Amino acid sequence: MRALGLLALVVGCGGGDDGGGGAASSYGGHDLGGLSESCEGVAGLTGDALLAQKTDQVAATLGYVTASGDKVSPTALTLDLTWPAAPVATCFPAHNEAAVTAEPRVGIRGVGMRFVTADGKFDETLDATAWLTSTSGVPSFPLVVGVTTRSALKGSWEPFPDYGAAGSTLAFVNRLTGATSAQSGGNINMTAATLDELRAGVFRSGFAMALWPVANP
C-alpha cells in the first residue's frame, strides 16, 4: 500500500465549518494589511500572487486509486470554485512538530468548492481555502483545498477495502493554474490530519483516493 498524495508532496510533511477562524488563530494565522503585503517577509508570498492563479472551473477525468496504485473507473469530474468578493489574505508562520511541519504560507478563506463526478460517487459542496505555500523562502505551489469528513459526504463513495482505517478526514486538493484549467490537476487525500490542521495549511501525509486528470480510455 502506498502513502501518496499531491497535498503531502507539495505542501508539508507528513461538513460543517466554523469559518476556520479558530484554526487560524491557534496556528498563528493573522490577516495581512492588504493583498500585496508579503507573508513572513517572504518576497512574493502574497494574496495577489495567489489570486493571479485562481481558476473558476475545472473539467477533467478522475480516476480512483487502488491501494496498489492503479487508477481505475475513470469518470467525468466538474469542479467549480466561487471566490470571495472581498478576499482577505491570511498569513501563517512556520509550524514545526515532530510529526508534521509547514513553512510560511498565505491563505484566502471563504472559497466555495463544488465537486461533482458523473458516477455519483462525489456530489459535494465544500468550504475551501486557497493556499500559496513556500519552500526554503521561495513561494511555490498555489492550491485550493476543500476539507470534510467521510461521514459528511453526500455522494456514494467509499474507499477500497484494502485501505482499512486509513483516516477519516478528506482533503480535496486542486492545483491552481490561472485560466489554463486544462493544466489543473489534483487529488482527494484521505488523512489522519484534523480539520483544524487542514484549515491552517498544516498537512499530514495520507493516501490518494482519487486523482485527476487521468486517461479516459
KOLNUVO-547872 format. One record per residue (C-alpha): residue number from 1; residue in one letter; x, y, z. Coordinates in steps of 0.02 Angstrom, whole numbers. Layout:
<nodes>
{nr->NUM; rest->a; u->X; v->Y; w->Z};
...
</nodes>
This chain:
<nodes>
{nr->1; rest->m; u->0; v->0; w->0};
{nr->2; rest->r; u->68; v->170; w->-49};
{nr->3; rest->a; u->57; v->328; w->54};
{nr->4; rest->l; u->35; v->457; w->-82};
{nr->5; rest->g; u->-43; v->624; w->-112};
{nr->6; rest->l; u->-18; v->786; w->-206};
{nr->7; rest->l; u->-58; v->875; w->-44};
{nr->8; rest->a; u->75; v->781; w->52};
{nr->9; rest->l; u->204; v->800; w->-85};
{nr->10; rest->v; u->194; v->987; w->-113};
{nr->11; rest->v; u->131; v->1066; w->47};
{nr->12; rest->g; u->203; v->984; w->200};
{nr->13; rest->c; u->253; v->825; w->288};
{nr->14; rest->g; u->176; v->701; w->348};
{nr->15; rest->g; u->-955; v->951; w->346};
{nr->16; rest->g; u->-994; v->1094; w->449};
{nr->17; rest->d; u->-871; v->1236; w->462};
{nr->18; rest->d; u->-840; v->1374; w->588};
{nr->19; rest->g; u->-759; v->1476; w->451};
{nr->20; rest->g; u->-586; v->1421; w->505};
{nr->21; rest->g; u->-560; v->1570; w->620};
{nr->22; rest->g; u->-519; v->1465; w->772};
{nr->23; rest->a; u->-398; v->1358; w->674};
{nr->24; rest->a; u->-313; v->1512; w->602};
{nr->25; rest->s; u->-282; v->1597; w->768};
{nr->26; rest->s; u->-224; v->1440; w->856};
{nr->27; rest->y; u->-91; v->1413; w->721};
{nr->28; rest->g; u->-33; v->1594; w->721};
{nr->29; rest->g; u->-134; v->1648; w->571};
{nr->30; rest->h; u->-159; v->1835; w->554};
{nr->31; rest->d; u->-238; v->1940; w->418};
{nr->32; rest->l; u->-117; v->2043; w->316};
{nr->33; rest->g; u->-143; v->2229; w->289};
{nr->34; rest->g; u->-178; v->2204; w->105};
{nr->35; rest->l; u->-166; v->2081; w->-38};
{nr->36; rest->s; u->3; v->2149; w->-91};
{nr->37; rest->e; u->85; v->2127; w->82};
{nr->38; rest->s; u->210; v->1985; w->97};
{nr->39; rest->c; u->185; v->1847; w->225};
{nr->40; rest->e; u->327; v->1821; w->350};
{nr->41; rest->g; u->444; v->1927; w->244};
{nr->42; rest->v; u->444; v->1800; w->100};
{nr->43; rest->a; u->451; v->1902; w->-60};
{nr->44; rest->g; u->304; v->1859; w->-174};
{nr->45; rest->l; u->208; v->1763; w->-41};
{nr->46; rest->t; u->56; v->1875; w->-58};
{nr->47; rest->g; u->-130; v->1865; w->-84};
{nr->48; rest->d; u->-110; v->1949; w->-253};
{nr->49; rest->a; u->10; v->1814; w->-313};
{nr->50; rest->l; u->-114; v->1682; w->-259};
{nr->51; rest->l; u->-264; v->1764; w->-340};
{nr->52; rest->a; u->-167; v->1784; w->-502};
{nr->53; rest->q; u->-177; v->1594; w->-521};
{nr->54; rest->k; u->-359; v->1571; w->-474};
{nr->55; rest->t; u->-467; v->1454; w->-575};
{nr->56; rest->d; u->-657; v->1458; w->-582};
{nr->57; rest->q; u->-694; v->1288; w->-659};
{nr->58; rest->v; u->-603; v->1127; w->-697};
{nr->59; rest->a; u->-670; v->992; w->-811};
{nr->60; rest->a; u->-566; v->833; w->-808};
{nr->61; rest->t; u->-570; v->645; w->-797};
{nr->62; rest->l; u->-547; v->575; w->-622};
{nr->63; rest->g; u->-483; v->401; w->-582};
{nr->64; rest->y; u->-495; v->307; w->-418};
{nr->65; rest->v; u->-332; v->246; w->-342};
{nr->66; rest->t; u->-318; v->68; w->-277};
{nr->67; rest->a; u->-206; v->25; w->-131};
{nr->68; rest->s; u->-78; v->-42; w->-256};
{nr->69; rest->g; u->-78; v->124; w->-351};
{nr->70; rest->d; u->-184; v->80; w->-503};
{nr->71; rest->k; u->-302; v->214; w->-573};
{nr->72; rest->v; u->-470; v->135; w->-610};
{nr->73; rest->s; u->-651; v->175; w->-656};
{nr->74; rest->p; u->-622; v->344; w->-743};
{nr->75; rest->t; u->-768; v->465; w->-731};
{nr->76; rest->a; u->-801; v->645; w->-780};
{nr->77; rest->l; u->-764; v->775; w->-646};
{nr->78; rest->t; u->-832; v->951; w->-636};
{nr->79; rest->l; u->-751; v->1063; w->-506};
{nr->80; rest->d; u->-822; v->1239; w->-483};
{nr->81; rest->l; u->-740; v->1370; w->-372};
{nr->82; rest->t; u->-827; v->1526; w->-306};
{nr->83; rest->w; u->-709; v->1659; w->-241};
{nr->84; rest->p; u->-749; v->1787; w->-104};
{nr->85; rest->a; u->-800; v->1958; w->-169};
{nr->86; rest->a; u->-681; v->2043; w->-46};
{nr->87; rest->p; u->-537; v->1920; w->-20};
{nr->88; rest->v; u->-426; v->1936; w->132};
{nr->89; rest->a; u->-251; v->1862; w->139};
{nr->90; rest->t; u->-210; v->1769; w->300};
{nr->91; rest->c; u->-28; v->1737; w->340};
{nr->92; rest->f; u->30; v->1584; w->437};
{nr->93; rest->p; u->205; v->1569; w->511};
{nr->94; rest->a; u->308; v->1411; w->500};
{nr->95; rest->h; u->239; v->1266; w->601};
{nr->96; rest->n; u->351; v->1131; w->672};
{nr->97; rest->e; u->303; v->974; w->765};
{nr->98; rest->a; u->384; v->804; w->774};
{nr->99; rest->a; u->258; v->730; w->653};
{nr->100; rest->v; u->222; v->875; w->536};
{nr->101; rest->t; u->300; v->1036; w->475};
{nr->102; rest->a; u->239; v->1178; w->366};
{nr->103; rest->e; u->336; v->1329; w->302};
{nr->104; rest->p; u->257; v->1504; w->294};
{nr->105; rest->r; u->102; v->1509; w->186};
{nr->106; rest->v; u->-35; v->1630; w->139};
{nr->107; rest->g; u->-216; v->1579; w->128};
{nr->108; rest->i; u->-378; v->1653; w->64};
{nr->109; rest->r; u->-526; v->1579; w->154};
{nr->110; rest->g; u->-707; v->1578; w->102};
{nr->111; rest->v; u->-685; v->1491; w->-65};
{nr->112; rest->g; u->-834; v->1383; w->-113};
{nr->113; rest->m; u->-795; v->1217; w->-196};
{nr->114; rest->r; u->-924; v->1115; w->-291};
{nr->115; rest->f; u->-854; v->943; w->-330};
{nr->116; rest->v; u->-961; v->826; w->-436};
{nr->117; rest->t; u->-920; v->664; w->-526};
{nr->118; rest->a; u->-1030; v->591; w->-663};
{nr->119; rest->d; u->-1039; v->422; w->-575};
{nr->120; rest->g; u->-1121; v->497; w->-420};
{nr->121; rest->k; u->-983; v->447; w->-301};
{nr->122; rest->f; u->-948; v->629; w->-260};
{nr->123; rest->d; u->-1080; v->765; w->-253};
{nr->124; rest->e; u->-1000; v->884; w->-130};
{nr->125; rest->t; u->-1014; v->1067; w->-83};
{nr->126; rest->l; u->-863; v->1111; w->21};
{nr->127; rest->d; u->-789; v->1258; w->114};
{nr->128; rest->a; u->-614; v->1281; w->45};
{nr->129; rest->t; u->-458; v->1386; w->67};
{nr->130; rest->a; u->-338; v->1439; w->-71};
{nr->131; rest->w; u->-155; v->1423; w->-21};
{nr->132; rest->l; u->10; v->1488; w->-83};
{nr->133; rest->t; u->145; v->1390; w->5};
{nr->134; rest->s; u->331; v->1421; w->16};
{nr->135; rest->t; u->485; v->1311; w->13};
{nr->136; rest->s; u->654; v->1370; w->78};
{nr->137; rest->g; u->598; v->1551; w->75};
{nr->138; rest->v; u->526; v->1547; w->-101};
{nr->139; rest->p; u->341; v->1543; w->-150};
{nr->140; rest->s; u->296; v->1376; w->-227};
{nr->141; rest->f; u->130; v->1293; w->-264};
{nr->142; rest->p; u->-40; v->1381; w->-269};
{nr->143; rest->l; u->-178; v->1262; w->-218};
{nr->144; rest->v; u->-359; v->1263; w->-165};
{nr->145; rest->v; u->-408; v->1137; w->-32};
{nr->146; rest->g; u->-583; v->1088; w->19};
{nr->147; rest->v; u->-600; v->985; w->178};
{nr->148; rest->t; u->-731; v->871; w->250};
{nr->149; rest->t; u->-751; v->703; w->338};
{nr->150; rest->r; u->-803; v->537; w->264};
{nr->151; rest->s; u->-963; v->537; w->367};
{nr->152; rest->a; u->-1016; v->705; w->293};
{nr->153; rest->l; u->-1002; v->654; w->110};
{nr->154; rest->k; u->-1160; v->671; w->4};
{nr->155; rest->g; u->-1101; v->555; w->-135};
{nr->156; rest->s; u->-1092; v->366; w->-127};
{nr->157; rest->w; u->-901; v->350; w->-123};
{nr->158; rest->e; u->-817; v->225; w->-8};
{nr->159; rest->p; u->-630; v->186; w->-1};
{nr->160; rest->f; u->-571; v->20; w->-69};
{nr->161; rest->p; u->-571; v->-109; w->73};
{nr->162; rest->d; u->-382; v->-133; w->58};
{nr->163; rest->y; u->-353; v->37; w->136};
{nr->164; rest->g; u->-431; v->-13; w->302};
{nr->165; rest->a; u->-437; v->126; w->432};
{nr->166; rest->a; u->-325; v->246; w->335};
{nr->167; rest->g; u->-408; v->403; w->402};
{nr->168; rest->s; u->-575; v->490; w->420};
{nr->169; rest->t; u->-533; v->663; w->351};
{nr->170; rest->l; u->-534; v->705; w->166};
{nr->171; rest->a; u->-442; v->847; w->80};
{nr->172; rest->f; u->-494; v->891; w->-98};
{nr->173; rest->v; u->-337; v->970; w->-171};
{nr->174; rest->n; u->-331; v->1059; w->-339};
{nr->175; rest->r; u->-178; v->1143; w->-412};
{nr->176; rest->l; u->-213; v->1320; w->-470};
{nr->177; rest->t; u->-151; v->1367; w->-643};
{nr->178; rest->g; u->-241; v->1528; w->-683};
{nr->179; rest->a; u->-357; v->1523; w->-833};
{nr->180; rest->t; u->-272; v->1368; w->-904};
{nr->181; rest->s; u->-391; v->1245; w->-822};
{nr->182; rest->a; u->-333; v->1106; w->-938};
{nr->183; rest->q; u->-170; v->1102; w->-840};
{nr->184; rest->s; u->-256; v->1089; w->-671};
{nr->185; rest->g; u->-233; v->928; w->-576};
{nr->186; rest->g; u->-260; v->864; w->-402};
{nr->187; rest->n; u->-316; v->726; w->-288};
{nr->188; rest->i; u->-428; v->677; w->-146};
{nr->189; rest->n; u->-318; v->639; w->3};
{nr->190; rest->m; u->-378; v->532; w->148};
{nr->191; rest->t; u->-277; v->578; w->301};
{nr->192; rest->a; u->-268; v->572; w->489};
{nr->193; rest->a; u->-246; v->762; w->494};
{nr->194; rest->t; u->-379; v->856; w->591};
{nr->195; rest->l; u->-495; v->981; w->509};
{nr->196; rest->d; u->-412; v->1121; w->609};
{nr->197; rest->e; u->-240; v->1070; w->543};
{nr->198; rest->l; u->-302; v->1069; w->364};
{nr->199; rest->r; u->-388; v->1238; w->384};
{nr->200; rest->a; u->-222; v->1309; w->445};
{nr->201; rest->g; u->-123; v->1238; w->299};
{nr->202; rest->v; u->-40; v->1104; w->405};
{nr->203; rest->f; u->-49; v->942; w->308};
{nr->204; rest->r; u->-1; v->767; w->354};
{nr->205; rest->s; u->39; v->633; w->226};
{nr->206; rest->g; u->-103; v->519; w->177};
{nr->207; rest->f; u->-173; v->410; w->40};
{nr->208; rest->a; u->-229; v->474; w->-129};
{nr->209; rest->m; u->-405; v->405; w->-151};
{nr->210; rest->a; u->-429; v->483; w->-323};
{nr->211; rest->l; u->-327; v->583; w->-449};
{nr->212; rest->w; u->-362; v->698; w->-595};
{nr->213; rest->p; u->-331; v->710; w->-737};
{nr->214; rest->v; u->-312; v->529; w->-792};
{nr->215; rest->a; u->-327; v->449; w->-963};
{nr->216; rest->n; u->-505; v->408; w->-1015};
{nr->217; rest->p; u->-498; v->251; w->-1123};
</nodes>
